[in-house]
Amino acid sequence: MDNIFLSLYTFELVLKIMGMGFIFNKGAYLRDAWNVLDFVIVASAYFTIFFSSASFSLSGLRAFRVLRPLRTISSIEGLKLLVSAFLSALPLLRDTIIILGFFFLIFAIGGV
């Protein structure tokens, strides 16, 4: 199943690159952050396949497979808008997140 999805994602990537251009056009494929994420995910999958027989360990790169469901965010406009809004709200919630983390730490220490 992994290879099937990798081939489908590669086919989509190639079609987008052929339609939009790779880097040099104004609306090129790698000028959008979501497409950069897609490209990194697909490239890391091929990197682990081609260099799995090398003498060094590539188990750390296999963690990028977890990011594959993020590709659906870039294809659904509503999810893209929701994630963008969430990421833009994080700096405004910085103090609240710090206090929440502090309380989680206190209760974790108390629970132990």
C-alpha positions as CSV (number, residue, x, y, z in Angstrom):
1,M,0.0,0.0,0.0
2,D,2.9,2.3,0.8
3,N,4.2,2.1,-2.8
4,I,0.8,2.5,-4.3
5,F,0.2,5.8,-2.4
6,L,3.7,6.9,-3.2
7,S,3.2,6.4,-6.9
8,L,-0.1,8.3,-6.7
9,Y,1.4,11.2,-4.9
10,T,4.3,11.2,-7.4
11,F,1.9,11.3,-10.3
12,E,0.1,14.2,-8.7
13,L,3.4,16.0,-8.1
14,V,4.5,15.5,-11.7
15,L,1.2,16.8,-13.1
16,K,1.3,19.9,-10.8
17,I,4.9,20.6,-11.8
18,M,4.1,20.2,-15.5
19,G,1.1,22.5,-15.2
20,M,2.5,25.2,-12.9
21,G,6.2,25.1,-13.6
22,F,8.8,24.1,-11.0
23,I,10.4,27.2,-9.6
24,F,10.9,30.1,-12.0
25,N,7.3,31.1,-12.9
26,K,5.3,33.5,-10.8
27,G,2.8,30.9,-9.8
28,A,5.3,28.0,-9.8
29,Y,5.0,24.8,-7.8
30,L,7.6,25.5,-5.2
31,R,6.4,29.1,-4.5
32,D,3.6,27.8,-2.4
33,A,4.4,26.5,1.1
34,W,1.9,23.7,0.9
35,N,3.5,22.4,-2.3
36,V,6.9,22.6,-0.7
37,L,5.6,20.4,2.1
38,D,4.2,17.9,-0.4
39,F,7.5,17.9,-2.3
40,V,9.5,17.2,0.9
41,I,7.3,14.4,1.9
42,V,7.5,12.7,-1.5
43,A,11.2,13.3,-1.8
44,S,11.9,11.9,1.7
45,A,10.0,8.7,0.8
46,Y,12.1,8.2,-2.3
47,F,15.3,9.0,-0.4
48,T,14.5,6.3,2.1
49,I,13.8,3.8,-0.7
50,F,16.9,4.5,-2.8
51,F,19.3,4.8,0.1
52,S,18.0,2.0,2.4
53,S,20.9,-0.3,1.5
54,A,23.5,2.3,2.4
55,S,25.8,1.8,5.4
56,F,24.2,4.6,7.4
57,S,20.8,4.5,9.1
58,L,17.8,6.3,7.6
59,S,15.3,5.4,10.3
60,G,15.0,9.1,11.2
61,L,13.8,9.9,7.7
62,R,11.0,7.4,8.0
63,A,9.4,9.7,10.5
64,F,8.4,11.9,7.5
65,R,5.9,9.3,6.6
66,V,3.8,10.6,9.4
67,L,3.4,13.8,7.5
68,R,1.7,12.2,4.6
69,P,-1.9,12.9,5.9
70,L,-0.9,16.6,5.8
71,R,-1.1,16.3,2.0
72,T,-4.9,16.2,2.2
73,I,-4.9,19.6,3.9
74,S,-3.3,21.1,0.8
75,S,-5.9,19.6,-1.5
76,I,-9.0,20.7,0.5
77,E,-9.4,24.5,0.5
78,G,-11.5,24.6,3.7
79,L,-8.9,22.6,5.7
80,K,-6.1,24.9,4.3
81,L,-8.0,27.9,5.5
82,L,-8.6,26.4,8.9
83,V,-5.0,25.4,9.4
84,S,-3.8,28.8,8.3
85,A,-6.2,30.5,10.7
86,F,-5.0,28.3,13.5
87,L,-1.3,29.0,12.8
88,S,-1.9,32.7,12.6
89,A,-3.7,32.6,16.0
90,L,-0.9,30.8,17.8
91,P,1.2,34.0,18.5
92,L,-1.8,35.6,20.1
93,L,-2.3,32.6,22.4
94,R,1.4,32.4,23.4
95,D,0.8,33.5,27.1
96,T,-2.1,31.2,27.5
97,I,-0.1,28.2,26.1
98,I,2.7,29.0,28.5
99,I,0.4,29.1,31.5
100,L,-1.4,25.9,30.4
101,G,2.0,24.1,29.9
102,F,3.0,25.3,33.4
103,F,-0.2,23.8,34.9
104,F,0.3,20.6,33.0
105,L,3.8,20.4,34.4
106,I,2.6,21.0,38.0
107,F,-0.1,18.4,37.8
108,A,2.2,15.9,36.1
109,I,4.7,16.3,38.9
110,G,1.9,15.9,41.4
111,G,0.5,12.9,39.7
112,V,3.9,11.1,39.8
